[in-house]
Every structure is written in structure tokens, then in C-alpha cells.
Amino acid sequence: MSRQMLMDNVYLTYIPSEKFKTSFLSAQIAAPLDEKTAGRNALTVNVLSRGTVRCPDMAAIGRELDMLYGARLEPTVRKKGENQLFGFVASCIDDRFLPKGERLLEKLTDLLGEFFCSPVTKEGRLLAEYVESERENLADLIRSDINDKRAYAARRLLEEMCAGERYGVRRMGNAEDVERTSRQSLDRHYRDILPKGRLELFYCGSAPEKRVAGAFTRAFAALPRQGVLEPVPTIRLPAREQCRVVTEEMEVGQGKLCIGCRTDCGDMAGTMLMNAMFGGASTSKLFINVREKLSLCYYAGSAYHRLKGLITVSSGIEFRNYDRAVEEICRQMEAMRRGEWEDWELEGARQSLLSSLRTMEDSAGSMEDFIMGQAAAGSSETIPELIAAIQAVTPERVRAAAECVKPDTIYFLKGKEVCA
């Protein structure tokens, strides 16, 4: 793997590989996550995906991709730490499997460049009909997340826990801001963010690095470069002295209990393994004790937000079990702090974590997602390096990582009370 700067604030990560039958490409703008611009960034990439000067509509784009042996290209919007990544991912048959003399890499990179640099316009502005339809689609998509109560509760926990922080901003912004975005304001935003935002490019396939760099350089030669809008480093804050409790009522049949903790532990590998033991694996304490043995939860698990330094617990419970569930979840973390576990718990969690990391290397898309997160965070650690770090974690480091975890916010989504 290598990383190089192709032009001002434009970087290419290159991974040579012949294990896949397809080449995977990505072009993403990385910018600070901000509630004022998150929705506009998401709307911008959706509007750009509707057409270019050469392929002005979805039908023309479809025909172009068919000519490239069924290549795939789609918009993406991601949240990595306290930064937002928005752009396009694409894949096509690797040139090794094409008829002799045919090449798809240059054609696909050219199309990627067109989406950014030469979108279809009218009188020099983004098409009004595309802006209107994508604005409605995006607002509906943002609002639809309430239909998945598990994901909704997890998001609400982060909003309450990280209120006032970039990490509390939604990945695609909020629906109200999207709906207020006019064609004129979106056009201004596109012409402002395009020259400033860092462009992260990615390639995984069998083509030589020099050829890949040349293809991307040509495709994005028209990209304006004026000023620098760099991704921001993630800020880690201490936990509240008194854990805050937020309760929300809704017409639900199952309670959603989410607990957010902060950690200032600098041992990322140790914290990753500690979280896997606590609630991130099928052999975890939350799964075996809280869910299986005590039957307090329909599901219970934890996630480590490593770029931000958060541990979040997500569980589904009966409303009446709230106090017992909170108490037992906290008791399991306390057991981690005291080092109360069996050897099989540690090794089971380690193998689960290592298996997940190794699986990432079997998917070009997973590697791209990991690399983009690293780029946004300013980290250069590779998957093999992370695997080696996990293998070296000792029980003492796991216990030390658990001692750094402090509860910050509890979010509980419960059913509405019915008055007699």
C-alpha cells in the first residue's frame, strides 16, 4: 500500500492486488462535519450523481456503465470521526479479465472526474429539477430512520451525549435544513466546497501505480484548487461528573436502552479488545450474562468509536426492566475493571476481533472504508499493523483500558403511558 499527493490537497491511496476480479475506485471529499453544511454536502453529491455534461441523465449514465461491462458507480456520504466524507465509489472488471487491448481504468476514472468537475448545468447552474427531486428524496430518507427504532435510539444517544460537538451532527444533516436549501444556495455551496475540500482518491486492483496515478491526475485535471479546508482532528472530552439521563416516549412495544461512556485511554488496541470482551462479540459479558443468563435484554452489545474515544451500549428491554438492566450493564463493566474474566473470554474476544479485521482484507470496499477513516483522522496505521497490535494486547492492558471508561449519558426510549 502507498499514499501520494497527486496535486494540491489531492491524495491517492494505492493498494496493488490480484485477489479480486474487479478494480475498486473511490473519490471522496473530506471536510469537517458541521450541522450547517452536512445536509448541503449530502445533497450536493446526490445532485451530482444525476448527470454530467457528457451523460446528462440517469439513462445516459446507465448506458455508459453498460458499455464498461456493467461497471458500478454510486454516491456515498459517510461520517468518520468528526469529519464528513462525500463522493463516489466505483468498481469495474479488472483489466486482467478483459479482451486483449481493452482498458476500463481510464474510462471509469474519467467518469468519476466528470461527476465532480463537469456536472450537467443550465445557464451555468445545477439543474433545478435535479435539486428539487433530490432535496425531497434526501429529506424523506433522513426522516425515515425513525422507522428503525434500534438505529434511531443509538443516534439519539450520540446527539444528546455529543451535543455541541461535531460528532453529534448527523451524517446527512437534518431534514429541515435540506428542505430549506434552494437551487441557488446549493450551487454556491458546490462551487465553494469543490475548490477547498480535500480530495481522497483510492484504488485497489492490478494496474501499476504509475498508470493509476496518471489516470486520476488526468480525470481531475480540471478540479479547481483554491484554499484549503482540511479535515479536523477529533476532540476527546472527559465524561460528565454526573451521568445524564435522557428519556423519550414513543409508541413502541420494546424499550431501547443506550448507554454512552467516554474514555481517555491512549491504548487503542487494548480498548478494542476490552470492548470486544465487554459487549462486542458473541462471547462477551453483555451477551452471555445480561442477555442469555439473566434474560434482561432482547439484545445487548457495545461499540467502540475509536476515532472519538466512546463506548456505547445498545440494548432492547422490557420497560419494567430499566433499572435492573442499567445496574447489570454497569456491573459487567465493573467486572472488566477488576479483571474478573476467564482466559477463554479474552481469547474468544481476541479471535473474534482478529477474524473481523482479516475479513476486511478480503473486501476491497471494506479496505476503502477503513482507509478513508484513517485518512480523515490523519492516521497511517494499516490493517496488518492493527492485527499485530491486537495480538500483542495483554490482560493487564485490557484491565487498564476498562479503568478509563466512564459513564456519561443514558438514553431510554420507552412507550407512552396510557391514561385510564
C-alpha positions in Angstrom: 0.0 0.0 0.0 1.2 3.5 -0.8 -0.1 7.1 -0.4 0.9 10.0 -2.5 -0.1 13.6 -3.2 -1.2 14.0 -6.9 -1.9 17.7 -6.7 -2.6 20.4 -4.1 -4.7 18.8 -1.3 -5.5 15.7 -3.5 -4.2 12.3 -2.2 -4.2 8.9 -3.8 -4.1 5.6 -1.7 -3.0 2.7 -3.9 -3.4 -1.0 -2.9 -2.0 -3.4 -5.5 -4.0 -6.7 -5.5 -4.7 -9.6 -7.8 -7.0 -11.4 -5.4 -10.1 -9.6 -6.7 -11.7 -9.9 -10.2 -12.8 -6.3 -10.0 -10.9 -3.0 -9.6 -12.3 -0.7 -6.8 -12.1 3.1 -7.1 -13.2 5.9 -4.8 -13.2 9.7 -4.9 -14.3 11.4 -1.7 -14.2 15.0 -0.4 -13.2 15.1 3.3 -14.5 18.1 5.2 -15.2 19.0 8.9 -18.6 17.7 10.0 -20.8 20.8 10.6 -24.6 21.0 11.2 -24.7 24.0 8.8 -23.2 22.1 5.9 -23.8 18.4 6.5 -27.1 18.4 4.7 -25.8 20.5 1.8 -22.8 18.2 1.3 -25.1 15.2 1.2 -27.5 16.9 -1.2 -24.6 18.1 -3.4 -23.3 14.6 -4.1 -26.8 13.3 -4.7 -27.5 16.0 -7.3 -24.1 15.5 -8.9 -24.9 11.8 -9.3 -27.8 12.7 -11.6 -25.7 13.6 -14.6 -22.7 15.1 -16.3 -22.3 17.2 -19.4 -21.5 14.0 -21.4 -24.1 11.8 -19.6 -26.8 14.3 -18.7 -29.3 11.9 -17.1 -29.6 8.5 -15.4 -30.4 6.7 -18.6 -27.2 8.1 -20.2 -25.2 7.1 -17.1 -26.7 3.6 -17.2 -25.7 3.2 -20.9 -22.2 4.4 -20.2 -21.8 1.9 -17.3 -23.2 -0.9 -19.5 -20.5 0.0 -22.1 -17.9 -0.5 -19.4 -19.0 -4.2 -18.9 -21.6 -3.4 -16.2 -19.3 -1.1 -14.1 -20.9 0.2 -10.9 -20.8 3.8 -9.6 -22.8 5.3 -6.8 -22.8 8.3 -4.4 -21.7 7.9 -0.7 -22.0 10.0 2.4 -20.1 8.9 5.5 -19.2 10.1 9.0 -15.6 9.4 10.1 -14.7 10.8 13.4 -15.7 14.4 13.3 -15.4 14.7 9.6 -17.8 14.0 6.7 -16.8 12.1 3.6 -19.0 12.5 0.5 -18.3 11.4 -3.1 -18.5 8.3 -5.2 -17.3 4.7 -5.2 -17.0 2.7 -8.4 -15.9 -0.8 -9.5 -15.3 -2.5 -12.8 -13.9 -5.7 -14.2 -10.2 -5.8 -13.6 -8.3 -5.3 -16.8 -6.7 -8.7 -16.5 -10.0 -10.3 -17.4 -10.8 -8.1 -20.4 -10.3 -8.9 -24.1 -6.7 -8.2 -25.1 -6.1 -4.5 -25.5 -9.2 -3.2 -23.7 -8.8 -0.9 -20.7 -11.5 0.3 -18.3 -9.5 2.1 -15.6 -9.0 5.3 -17.6 -12.7 5.3 -18.7 -14.0 4.9 -15.2 -11.7 7.5 -13.7 -12.7 9.9 -16.4 -16.4 9.4 -15.5 -15.6 9.9 -11.8 -13.9 13.2 -12.6 -16.8 14.3 -14.7 -19.2 13.9 -11.8 -17.1 16.3 -9.7 -15.9 18.7 -12.4 -18.4 18.8 -15.2 -22.0 18.2 -13.8 -24.9 18.9 -16.1 -26.0 22.5 -15.7 -28.4 25.1 -17.2 -27.2 28.6 -17.6 -24.2 27.7 -15.6 -26.1 26.4 -12.6 -27.1 23.0 -11.3 -30.4 21.8 -12.8 -33.4 23.0 -10.8 -35.4 19.7 -11.4 -32.5 17.6 -10.1 -32.1 19.8 -7.0 -35.8 19.7 -6.2 -36.2 15.9 -6.6 -33.0 15.0 -4.7 -33.9 17.5 -1.9 -37.2 15.7 -1.4 -35.6 12.3 -1.6 -32.9 13.2 1.0 -35.3 14.8 3.4 -37.5 11.7 3.3 -34.5 9.4 3.8 -33.3 11.4 6.8 -36.8 11.2 8.4 -37.2 7.5 7.7 -34.6 6.5 10.2 -37.2 6.8 12.9 -38.7 3.6 11.5 -35.7 1.6 12.7 -36.0 2.2 16.5 -32.8 0.5 17.3 -30.7 2.7 15.0 -32.8 5.7 16.0 -32.1 5.3 19.7 -28.3 4.8 19.0 -28.3 8.0 17.0 -30.2 9.9 19.7 -27.8 8.8 22.3 -24.9 10.4 20.3 -26.9 13.5 19.7 -27.5 14.0 23.4 -24.1 12.8 24.5 -22.2 14.9 22.0 -24.4 18.0 21.8 -22.3 20.9 20.7 -19.6 18.6 19.3 -19.1 17.8 15.6 -19.6 14.1 16.5 -23.2 14.8 17.5 -24.1 16.0 14.0 -26.0 13.6 11.8 -24.2 12.0 8.9 -26.6 13.6 6.3 -27.6 16.6 8.3 -31.2 17.2 9.3 -34.3 17.2 7.1 -35.3 20.8 7.8 -32.0 22.2 6.6 -32.2 20.1 3.5 -35.7 21.3 2.7 -34.6 25.0 3.1 -31.7 24.6 0.6 -32.5 26.4 -2.6 -31.0 25.7 -6.0 -29.1 29.0 -5.8 -27.6 28.3 -2.4 -26.7 24.7 -3.3 -25.0 25.9 -6.4 -23.0 28.4 -4.4 -22.1 25.7 -1.9 -20.9 23.3 -4.6 -18.7 26.0 -6.1 -17.3 26.8 -2.7 -16.6 23.3 -1.3 -15.2 21.8 -4.5 -12.0 24.0 -4.7 -11.4 23.9 -0.9 -12.2 20.3 0.3 -9.5 17.7 0.5 -10.0 15.0 -2.2 -9.1 11.5 -1.2 -8.7 9.0 -4.0 -8.5 5.2 -3.7 -7.6 2.4 -6.0 -7.4 -1.4 -5.4 -6.6 -3.6 -8.3 -3.8 -5.0 -10.5 -2.9 -1.9 -12.5 0.5 -0.4 -11.9 0.7 2.6 -9.6 2.1 4.9 -12.2 -0.8 4.2 -14.5 -3.4 4.7 -11.8 -1.8 8.0 -10.7 -1.8 9.1 -14.3 -5.5 8.2 -14.8 -6.7 10.0 -11.8 -4.5 13.1 -12.5 -6.0 13.4 -16.0 -9.5 12.8 -14.8 -9.3 15.5 -12.1 -7.1 18.0 -14.0 -10.0 20.4 -14.2 -10.6 20.3 -10.4 -10.2 23.8 -9.0 -7.8 24.2 -6.1 -8.2 27.4 -4.2 -7.7 27.4 -0.5 -7.6 24.5 1.9 -10.4 23.0 4.0 -8.6 20.3 6.0 -10.3 17.5 8.0 -10.3 18.4 11.7 -8.7 16.3 14.4 -11.2 14.5 16.7 -11.6 16.2 20.1 -11.9 13.9 23.1 -13.7 15.3 26.1 -13.9 13.9 29.7 -17.1 12.3 30.9 -19.7 14.3 32.9 -19.2 14.1 36.7 -22.8 13.1 37.0 -24.2 10.7 34.4 -27.1 12.4 32.5 -30.3 10.5 31.8 -32.5 11.3 28.8 -35.9 9.7 28.4 -38.1 9.9 25.3 -41.6 8.5 24.9 -42.9 7.0 21.7 -45.4 4.4 20.7 -43.1 1.4 20.9 -43.6 -2.1 22.3 -40.0 -2.6 23.3 -37.7 -0.2 25.2 -34.4 0.9 23.7 -31.8 1.4 26.3 -28.5 3.0 25.2 -25.6 4.0 27.5 -22.7 6.2 26.4 -19.3 6.2 28.0 -16.1 8.2 27.4 -12.6 7.0 27.6 -9.3 8.9 27.6 -7.3 5.7 27.2 -4.5 6.1 24.6 -4.2 2.3 24.1 -6.5 1.8 21.1 -5.7 -1.9 20.6 -6.3 -2.5 24.3 -9.6 -0.7 24.3 -10.7 -2.5 21.1 -10.1 -5.9 22.8 -11.7 -4.7 26.1 -14.8 -3.6 24.2 -15.0 -6.9 22.4 -14.9 -8.7 25.7 -17.4 -6.4 27.2 -20.1 -6.3 24.5 -18.6 -6.5 21.1 -18.6 -10.3 20.4 -20.8 -13.3 20.8 -18.7 -14.4 23.8 -19.0 -11.0 25.5 -20.2 -10.4 29.0 -23.2 -8.4 27.9 -24.4 -11.2 25.6 -23.7 -14.1 27.9 -24.7 -12.6 31.2 -27.2 -9.8 30.6 -29.0 -11.4 27.7 -28.6 -15.1 28.0 -28.3 -15.9 31.7 -30.5 -13.1 33.2 -32.8 -12.6 30.2 -32.9 -8.8 30.8 -32.4 -7.8 27.2 -33.7 -9.0 23.8 -30.3 -7.9 22.5 -27.3 -6.3 24.1 -24.0 -5.2 22.6 -21.4 -2.5 22.7 -19.4 -0.5 20.1 -16.1 1.3 20.3 -16.0 4.6 18.4 -12.2 4.5 18.2 -11.8 7.8 16.4 -13.8 9.6 19.1 -13.0 7.6 22.2 -16.5 6.5 23.0 -18.0 3.2 24.2 -21.8 2.9 23.5 -24.1 0.1 24.7 -27.3 -0.7 22.8 -30.0 -2.9 24.1 -33.7 -3.8 23.8 -35.6 -4.3 27.0 -39.0 -4.5 28.7 -39.9 -1.1 30.1 -40.1 -2.5 33.6 -36.6 -3.9 33.4 -34.9 -0.5 33.0 -33.3 -0.2 36.5 -32.1 -3.8 36.6 -30.7 -3.6 33.0 -28.8 -0.4 33.8 -27.5 -1.9 37.0 -26.4 -5.1 35.4 -24.7 -3.5 32.4 -22.7 -1.3 34.8 -21.8 -4.4 36.9 -20.4 -6.1 33.8 -18.1 -3.1 33.1 -17.1 -3.1 36.8 -16.1 -6.7 36.4 -13.9 -5.8 33.5 -12.2 -3.1 35.6 -11.5 -5.7 38.3 -10.1 -8.2 35.8 -12.9 -10.7 36.5 -12.9 -12.9 33.4 -11.8 -16.3 32.3 -9.0 -16.9 29.8 -11.5 -18.2 27.2 -13.3 -14.9 27.4 -10.1 -12.9 26.5 -9.0 -15.3 23.7 -12.5 -15.7 22.3 -12.9 -11.9 22.0 -9.4 -11.6 20.5 -10.1 -14.2 17.9 -13.5 -12.6 17.0 -11.8 -9.2 16.6 -8.9 -10.6 14.6 -11.4 -12.5 12.3 -13.3 -9.3 11.7 -10.1 -7.4 10.8 -8.9 -10.2 8.5 -12.2 -10.3 6.8 -11.8 -6.7 5.9 -8.8 -7.6 3.8 -11.0 -9.9 1.7 -13.2 -7.0 0.6 -11.9 -4.0 -1.4 -14.9 -2.0 -0.3 -14.1 -2.7 3.4 -10.5 -1.7 2.9 -11.5 1.5 1.2 -13.8 2.3 4.1 -11.0 1.7 6.6 -8.5 3.7 4.6 -10.9 6.7 4.3 -11.5 6.7 8.0 -7.7 6.7 8.6 -7.2 9.5 6.1 -9.9 11.6 7.8 -8.3 11.0 11.2 -4.8 11.7 10.0 -3.7 8.2 10.8 -1.5 5.9 8.7 -2.0 2.6 10.6 -2.7 -0.3 8.3 -5.0 -3.3 8.9 -2.0 -5.7 9.3 -0.5 -3.3 11.8 -3.7 -3.2 13.7 -3.9 -7.0 13.7 -0.4 -7.2 15.1 -1.3 -4.7 17.8 -4.4 -6.7 18.8 -2.3 -9.9 19.0 0.1 -8.2 21.4 -2.5 -7.0 23.9 -2.1 -8.4 27.4 -4.7 -8.9 30.2 -3.2 -6.1 32.1 -3.7 -3.7 29.2 -7.4 -4.8 28.9 -8.0 -4.1 32.6 -6.2 -0.7 32.3 -8.4 0.2 29.3 -11.6 -0.7 31.3 -10.5 1.5 34.1 -10.5 4.5 31.8 -14.2 4.0 30.8 -16.6 6.5 32.5 -20.4 6.6 32.0 -21.6 9.9 30.5 -25.2 9.6 29.2 -28.1 7.2 29.4 -30.8 7.4 26.7 -34.0 5.4 27.2 -36.8 5.2 24.6 -39.9 3.9 26.2 -43.6 3.5 25.4 -46.2 6.2 26.1 -48.2 5.8 29.2 -51.9 5.2 28.7 -54.2 7.1 31.0 -57.3 5.3 32.3 
